[in-house]
Amino acid sequence: MTIAELLTALEAASRSRPDRVLRLRGSLPAASGDEPFELLIFRGFSSSVSHPTAFNPDQPALGEEARIEVADLLLGPLNPAAEQVLAAAQPVASFLEPAAWL
């Protein structure tokens, strides 16, 4: 599965759980070495909190060179002052299953 397909599937899964936020963490290759990234998926949309993205919702928020390392499931909408983690440091593929969003 490509990164674009993975993000599309996760965005689709998030539409049915408006009370959940999926945070993906990983790295992107850069000239000076790998750079960490953080991407949030909420209500069917991806948003990078660490890197600029295209203003086109049809473009994936991550390129194919991205390496997604872990995913955290959070209670949404987010409250940065009182973040509630429901599942921490899980393999991202586990969130392709609807039961993982409960």
C-alpha positions as CSV (number, residue, x, y, z in Angstrom):
1,M,0.0,0.0,0.0
2,T,1.4,3.4,-0.9
3,I,1.5,6.3,1.5
4,A,-1.3,8.1,-0.4
5,E,-3.5,5.0,-0.2
6,L,-2.8,4.6,3.5
7,L,-3.7,8.2,4.2
8,T,-6.8,7.9,2.1
9,A,-7.9,4.8,4.1
10,L,-7.1,6.4,7.4
11,E,-9.0,9.6,6.5
12,A,-12.0,7.5,5.5
13,A,-11.9,5.6,8.8
14,S,-11.7,8.9,10.7
15,R,-14.9,10.2,9.2
16,S,-17.0,7.7,11.2
17,R,-15.2,8.7,14.4
18,P,-15.5,12.5,14.8
19,D,-14.5,12.1,18.5
20,R,-11.0,10.7,17.6
21,V,-7.8,12.1,16.2
22,L,-5.0,9.9,14.8
23,R,-1.5,11.3,15.2
24,L,1.1,9.8,12.9
25,R,4.8,10.3,13.7
26,G,7.8,9.4,11.6
27,S,10.5,10.9,9.5
28,L,11.1,12.5,6.1
29,P,14.4,12.4,4.3
30,A,16.2,15.8,4.1
31,A,19.5,17.0,2.9
32,S,20.8,17.3,6.4
33,G,19.5,14.0,7.6
34,D,16.0,12.7,8.5
35,E,13.6,15.2,9.9
36,P,10.8,14.2,12.2
37,F,7.2,14.9,11.2
38,E,3.8,14.8,12.9
39,L,0.5,14.5,11.0
40,L,-3.0,14.7,12.4
41,I,-6.0,13.0,10.9
42,F,-9.4,14.3,12.0
43,R,-12.8,14.0,10.5
44,G,-11.5,12.8,7.1
45,F,-8.7,15.3,6.7
46,S,-4.9,15.2,7.2
47,S,-3.0,18.1,8.5
48,S,0.8,18.4,9.1
49,V,1.8,20.2,12.2
50,S,5.5,20.0,11.4
51,H,5.9,20.6,7.7
52,P,4.1,22.7,5.0
53,T,1.7,20.9,2.8
54,A,0.0,21.8,-0.5
55,F,-3.2,23.7,-0.3
56,N,-4.9,21.0,-2.4
57,P,-6.9,18.5,-0.4
58,D,-6.6,16.0,-3.3
59,Q,-2.8,15.9,-2.8
60,P,-1.6,13.5,0.0
61,A,-0.1,15.4,3.0
62,L,2.9,13.1,3.0
63,G,5.1,12.1,0.1
64,E,6.0,8.4,-0.7
65,E,9.4,8.9,0.8
66,A,7.9,9.4,4.3
67,R,8.5,6.7,6.9
68,I,5.6,6.5,9.4
69,E,6.9,5.0,12.6
70,V,4.0,5.1,15.1
71,A,0.4,6.2,15.5
72,D,-1.4,7.5,18.6
73,L,-5.1,7.6,18.9
74,L,-6.3,10.7,20.8
75,L,-9.7,11.9,22.1
76,G,-10.9,14.6,19.8
77,P,-11.3,17.4,19.3
78,L,-7.8,18.1,20.6
79,N,-7.2,20.1,23.7
80,P,-3.4,20.7,23.8
81,A,-3.5,21.7,27.5
82,A,-5.2,18.3,28.4
83,E,-4.4,15.8,25.6
84,Q,-6.1,12.5,26.2
85,V,-4.2,9.5,24.6
86,L,-6.4,6.5,24.0
87,A,-3.8,4.3,22.4
88,A,-0.1,5.2,22.2
89,A,2.7,4.2,19.9
90,Q,0.8,1.7,17.8
91,P,1.6,0.4,14.3
92,V,-0.2,2.6,11.9
93,A,-1.7,-0.4,10.0
94,S,-3.7,-1.4,13.1
95,F,-5.9,1.7,12.5
96,L,-7.1,0.4,9.2
97,E,-9.4,-1.8,11.3
98,P,-12.5,0.0,12.5
99,A,-12.3,-1.6,15.9
100,A,-9.0,0.1,16.6
101,W,-10.8,3.5,16.7
102,L,-13.1,2.5,19.6
